[in-house]
Amino acid sequence: MNDPNSWIGKLEAEISGELGQPVTLASGGDLPEPSRCFADVLEVPGARLVLAGDGDDTAAFLAEARVIEAGQLDAAMIRELWSGILASVAVRLGGKASPARGPDPSGQPCILRLGGAGLRMSLAVEAAAGTQIAAAAEAQTASGHGSGAGGTAGKAAPSLPTAVENAGKVPAPKGNFDLLLEVELDASVRFGSREIELKELLELGPGDVVELDRQVADPVDLVIGDRIVARGEVVLVNGNFGLRVTEVAEPVRRLESIRCVW
């Protein structure tokens, strides 16, 4: 139950599901650098997982996953996005996650790969407190030292299911995400942009043309807040302009646009 190797496949599958892209998680490699480490605790059925990842590697990994653009966000935002991903992974496993009090990359070294990016991590697995108490009680009953009726000396205690088995049987909590689904957001279509000097702005008049940084054949952006959530081509729908979507951002990035609006 406390063997990190028993959790690697499970975490690999759930992180892949959360990002919508296949990732690989394998033991080995170097431990992350403590001075720039992001550590999170996943409280899941039967176990407590401590994941610590290198901050610089995390930024490159999220850029490869198209959650952010390279060099776009600061360390605090990268940390927030990564913790949000792990929180969703914990929910998928039937538990919850929270940032650790301090970086402690003392677990088994692992590396999470996506495309050309590799995220150095450490994974430590501890038995959950409730599991330890239950195991101790059953061991005491099996040895005939239980207090109260029903303790039978020499009777073998039933084996506890592993944390992986429990995670597969416990349904993930629904949470309150559905409350956000009716929230109305302002969306706009952006054809392009250009930086101009204040002098040029004041000199604009009817008939002047402002050249944008985008070719006619390039897709336009669907923007919510200050985030691009989709791209596509302009079409006419019953006399109105419309947007035929040709590509969309990853779900995590689309949700991040809501945070920008608020």
N, C-alpha and C positions, 0 to 999 in steps of 0.2 A: 504493500500500500504506500510505503514511503519511498519507493524507488522512482526517481525522476524518469527513467526510461519507460515506465508504464504509462506515463502521461504524455510523452512526446507525440505519439500518433494522434491522440485525442486533441491536443492543442493545435497540431498542424491542421487537422480537419476543420476545427472551429474558426481558426484565424482565416483559413481559406474561404470559409463560408461568409465570414463577416466582410472581407475585402472583395468578395466576388471574383477572386483570382486564385489559382493554385499556388500555394507556397510549400516549401519543404523545411522541416525543422529536424535537425539531427544533432546528436551529442558530439562534443569535441570542439576543437578550436581554442581560441584565447578567451579568457574572462574579460568582461567589459572594464573600461577604465573607471575606477571608483569616483574620481573627481567630476565626471560628467555622466553619472549613472542615473537612469530613471528606474525606480523600483516600485512595484505594485504587488499587493497581496490579493489573491483570489481565494475566497472562502467558498469551497465547493463541497458537495456531500462527501463526507468521510475524509477530507484532506484540506490542508491549507498550503496553497502554492505561492511561493515568493519568486516573482520574475523580475530580474534586473537587466536592463538593456543599456547599451552605450548610446548616449545622447546624439553624438555626431552620426553614428550608424542609423539611428532612428530617423533622423531627418532625411538621409539618403534613401532609406527604405520607403518612407511615406511618399517621397517624390517619385520613386520607381513605381509605386502602387497608384500613382496619379491622384493621391489624396491632397497633395500640395504641389506647388511648383518649386523647383529647386531654388533655394535661397529666398523664398518668399516670406516665410514666417520666422518669428523669433523663437528662442528656446522654450519660453513659457507656453506659447501656443502649440508647439510641437509636442511638448509634454502633455498638454491637455488633450490633444487629439489621440495620442497613443494610449493614454489612460482610458479614454472613451472607448477605444477599440477593445481593450482588455476587459473593460466593464461589460461590454456586450458579449464577449467570449465567455465571461463568468456566468452571465445569465443563461447562455446556451447550455452551459454545463450544470444548470440548476442551482447557481449560487449568486454571489455578488463580489465586487472588487472594490478596493480602495487604495490610494497611494500609501506606500510604506512610509514609516516615520523618517527613515534615512536610508541612503543607498547601502546595500550589503551584498555585493556580488560574490558571495561565498559558496554558492551552490555549484551544481554540475555545469561546466561550460557547454553551451549549445550555440548553434548558429541558425538563424532564420533567413532563408534565401527566397528572393523573388527577382527573376530576371538577373540583372548584373549586380544587384544590391545584396549585401549580406549584413544582417543585424546580429552582432555579438551579444549573447545573453548568458545569464546564469539562472538555473532552475533549482530551487530547493523545495522539497516536499515534506511536510510534517503531517502527522495524524491530527485530525480535528479533535478538540477537547472532548466532545461528546462521544466520539469513537473510542478514545482512550478509556473513558469511564466505563463504557459498555463492555469493552474487552476485559477490563480488570474484574468487573462483576461476574462475567461468565467464567473467567478463569478461577475465581474464588468459589463459585458454585460447583464447578467441575472437580475441584480438589476436596470438596466436602466441608469447607470452612464457611459456608454462607450462613448468615444469621437469619433464623426463621425457618418455617417448615418448607419442605421441597428440596433442600440441599441433599443430594445423594452422592456419597463418596464414590469416585471412580467412574462416574458418568461423564462421557465426553461432551464438551460444550459444542453446540452447533457452530459451524464455521461462519464467520462474518463475510458478507459479500464485499468484493473489492470496491474501491472508490470509483473505478471506471464503470463497473456494473451498475452502481447506484446512480451515477451521472446519466446513464442511458435510460433509467427507469423513472427518475424524478422529472416531472414536466417543468419547463422553464417558466418562471412567473411572468404573467402578461404585462405587469407594470401599468403605468399611466400614459404610455406613449400615445394611445388612441385619442387622448384628450387634445392632442395637438393637431390631429388630422383635419379638423374643421377650421383651423386658423387661416385667415386670408392673408396673402402676401402680394406685394406689388412686383410685377415682373415687367421688364422692359427689354426691347430688342436693340442691340448696339451694332451699327454698321461699321464702325471704326472710330478712331480718335486721332487727335493731333494736338500737340502743344503749341500755343501761340503766345506771343508777347501781348501785354496789355495795350501797347500802342496799336498793334494790328487789330485787336478787338474793337478799339474805339474808332478805327478807320473803316470798319465794315459798313457796307451799304447795300441797298437792293441791287441784285444782279451780280454781286461778287461771288466767287466760288472758293470754298474752303476745301482743299484736297486732304483726304483722309489717308491713314496708313494701311489701307486694305484694297486689294484688287477687286474688280467687279465680280470675278468668279469665286472669290473666297467666301466661305460660310460666314454667317452673322452670328452674334452671340445672344443667348438668352440669359439675362442678368437678374439676380435677386439679391438685394442688398448690394454688396460690392463683389459678389462671387459669380463666376460664369458657371451655370449649372447645365447648359446644353448649347449645342450649335446646330445650325441648319440652313435652309434656303428659304427665301421669301416667296410666298405664293399669294394669289388672290382667292378669297373665299367670300362668295356672295357680295362682291364689290368692296370687301374689306381686306386689308393686309393680314396675312397669316404667316406662320412659321412652320415649315415641314422639318421636323427634328431628324437629324442624321447621326448625331452622337450625343451621349449624355455623360455627365461626370459620375464618378463612383458614388454610391449611396452616402458614405461618410461625408464626402465633400458637399453633397446636396444638403445634408442636415446642417453642416457648418454654416451654410448661407443663412439659415434661420437665426443662428446666433448673432450674425452680423447685423440683421435687421433689428434685433432687440438690443 
